[in-house]
Amino acid sequence: MQRLCRSCSDWHSLDEPWPQACASHFAVRSDGGTMKRPMVISDHLPDIQSMVSGERFDSKTQLRRHYKANGVIEVGNEISATMKLAAQKPERPKIKREEIKRAIYQVRNGYKPSLPAD
């Protein structure tokens, strides 16, 4: 199956990756940017160099396989333990319905709590 390319006005096979030179028309949106569409993260990275051997790759997958084979741990997207702790919300104290009713009753009858002295 083939599809007409709006960039080069040529037909491209859908069974093969879309040519990089023709991918520019995907950046321009005919709807003015209002229509929702999926975000696609490409595996292609032009000429990325391995920090282990200096070897060059054009795919994130190939680079990650190379790192794994060499025992390298890639970091960057992990959430550190400190961030996980900061994101946790403290547990709210359990207050019974009767305690709330008693507090409302006391306030309506003039109770004013004493504030601690600084």
C-alpha positions as CSV (number, residue, x, y, z in Angstrom):
1,M,0.0,0.0,0.0
2,Q,1.3,3.5,-0.8
3,R,0.5,7.0,0.3
4,L,1.0,10.3,-1.5
5,C,3.5,12.6,0.3
6,R,2.5,16.2,0.7
7,S,6.1,17.2,1.0
8,C,7.6,15.8,-2.2
9,S,4.4,14.9,-4.1
10,D,5.7,11.4,-4.6
11,W,4.2,8.0,-3.5
12,H,5.8,6.2,-0.5
13,S,5.3,2.6,0.6
14,L,3.6,2.3,4.0
15,D,5.5,-0.9,4.6
16,E,8.8,1.0,4.9
17,P,9.8,3.9,7.3
18,W,8.7,7.3,6.1
19,P,11.7,9.1,4.4
20,Q,13.4,11.6,6.7
21,A,13.5,14.3,4.0
22,C,9.7,14.1,3.7
23,A,8.9,14.1,7.4
24,S,8.8,17.9,7.5
25,H,5.2,18.2,6.5
26,F,4.1,16.4,9.7
27,A,5.3,19.4,11.6
28,V,2.8,21.7,9.8
29,R,-0.7,21.1,10.9
30,S,-3.5,21.8,8.4
31,D,-6.1,22.2,11.2
32,G,-4.1,25.0,12.9
33,G,-3.2,22.8,15.8
34,T,-6.7,22.3,17.2
35,M,-7.3,18.6,16.4
36,K,-6.0,16.1,18.9
37,R,-3.5,13.5,17.6
38,P,-1.1,11.0,19.2
39,M,2.4,12.0,20.1
40,V,5.0,9.8,18.5
41,I,8.5,9.4,19.9
42,S,10.8,8.2,17.2
43,D,13.6,5.7,17.7
44,H,15.8,7.6,15.2
45,L,18.6,9.7,16.6
46,P,21.0,11.1,14.0
47,D,24.6,10.1,14.7
48,I,24.6,9.5,18.5
49,Q,27.9,8.4,20.0
50,S,28.4,5.8,22.7
51,M,30.0,7.0,25.9
52,V,31.5,3.5,26.3
53,S,33.4,2.9,23.1
54,G,32.9,6.0,20.9
55,E,30.9,3.9,18.4
56,R,28.2,5.7,16.5
57,F,24.5,4.7,16.4
58,D,21.4,6.1,14.6
59,S,18.8,4.3,16.9
60,K,18.1,4.6,20.6
61,T,17.4,0.9,20.7
62,Q,20.8,0.0,19.3
63,L,22.5,2.3,21.7
64,R,20.6,0.9,24.7
65,R,21.5,-2.7,23.6
66,H,25.1,-1.6,23.4
67,Y,25.0,-0.1,26.8
68,K,23.4,-3.1,28.3
69,A,25.9,-5.5,26.8
70,N,28.7,-3.3,28.3
71,G,27.1,-3.2,31.8
72,V,26.2,0.5,31.6
73,I,23.2,1.8,33.5
74,E,21.5,4.6,31.6
75,V,20.0,7.3,33.9
76,G,17.8,10.2,33.3
77,N,14.1,9.2,33.5
78,E,14.3,7.5,36.9
79,I,12.6,9.1,39.8
80,S,15.0,9.2,42.8
81,A,14.0,7.9,46.2
82,T,14.0,11.5,47.5
83,M,11.5,12.6,44.9
84,K,9.2,9.6,45.6
85,L,9.2,10.6,49.3
86,A,8.5,14.2,48.5
87,A,5.5,13.2,46.4
88,Q,3.9,11.1,49.2
89,K,1.2,12.9,51.0
90,P,1.0,12.6,54.7
91,E,-1.8,10.5,56.1
92,R,-4.7,12.6,57.3
93,P,-5.8,12.0,60.9
94,K,-9.0,10.0,61.2
95,I,-11.7,12.2,62.8
96,K,-15.0,10.8,63.8
97,R,-18.3,12.4,62.9
98,E,-19.2,12.9,66.5
99,E,-15.9,14.9,67.1
100,I,-16.8,17.2,64.2
101,K,-20.4,17.7,65.6
102,R,-19.0,18.5,69.1
103,A,-16.6,21.0,67.7
104,I,-19.3,22.8,65.7
105,Y,-21.5,22.9,68.7
106,Q,-18.8,24.4,70.9
107,V,-17.9,27.1,68.3
108,R,-21.6,28.0,67.9
109,N,-21.9,28.4,71.7
110,G,-19.0,30.8,71.9
111,Y,-16.0,28.6,72.4
112,K,-12.8,30.3,71.3
113,P,-9.6,28.1,71.3
114,S,-6.6,29.6,73.1
115,L,-3.7,30.2,70.8
116,P,-0.2,29.1,72.0
117,A,2.1,31.9,73.1
118,D,5.1,32.4,70.9
